[in-house]
């Protein structure tokens, strides 16, 4: 058989090896795809779905290159030809590994974004980092395959990078500040924040250069990531203080405190059917400010949706509370007076006439 190989034309041998390698690659691709899909069905998870979508093709490509590498050992290429062939095969295998890891990383980011919708808008930074790392690794592998030293290129790149860094320092500062915001997570998309400079709004997205804050107007404030990272900010999480209100209810001093509290709380919980009142957080009643010289003071706390008419909601809630007080025959202070309160954030506050 070896004599037949030596006597056959080189192109026929190459075609035969290539056909065999392709057959092995197709078999590896089919087997790996079937196994990974079976694993994803048996143990459903985002990670298994990422593997099933990303790995079969690279496994088939790796099988093809390994088959070619083994086949070259039997070809009459000579020492120099064999060295060049093996060098480029190693380069191809390295590129395949880099592409596989890059694809795997991008698919993993997409899968993580599907399971965490709040971070989906910020996935571009992670994909950009993976792309830059893959590009740099490819350049290193290519220079090694061509036998080119990177020392002069790195020296020139260092000088050029310094000039570029000075010219783009604001852009780079915003980019790395965006990475910090995503990794440390002082704020997340969907949360309501207020900067020390006065800007406030819901975090819409954290991009490469800037963070978008959606106000109640509605409008969008574009804040550079470096400003967000350096600012002293207040994170209200999912509760917007501008949408939190209070209603003060005062009753006679000789009223049954527990009875009044139960009646007001029942009415507050039943008020979630009013259009515009938020179900989360649930409306609550507290014995605040408590006992005074002339009355027992209670406060109802509730929140409204950003699109709601706060005055209409407040008016409807006041009417229900007054009707409940009369229904329960709860005595009002005499003479009737008005309790007025304002929240500490300077937001629009509410008052009630008892």
Secondary structure, DSSP 8 states (H G I E B T S, - for coil): -HHHHHHS-HHHHHHHHHHHHHHHHHHHHHHHHHHHHHHHHHS--HHHHHHHHHHHHHHHHHHHHHHHHHHHTTS--HHHHHHHHHHHHHHHHHHHHHHHHHHHHHHHHHHHHHH-GGGGGGHHHHHHHHHHHHHHHHHHHHHHHHT--SHHHHHHHHHHHHHHHHHTHHHHHHHHHHHHHHHH-SS-TT-EEEETTS-EEEEEEE-SSEEEEE-SSS-EEEEEHHHHHHS-EEE-TT--GGGEEEEEEEE-TTS-HHHHHHHHHHHHHHGGGSTTB-SSS--EEEEEEEE-SS-EEEEEEEEB-TTS-HHHHHHHHHHHHHHHHHHTT----SS--EEE---TT-----EEE-
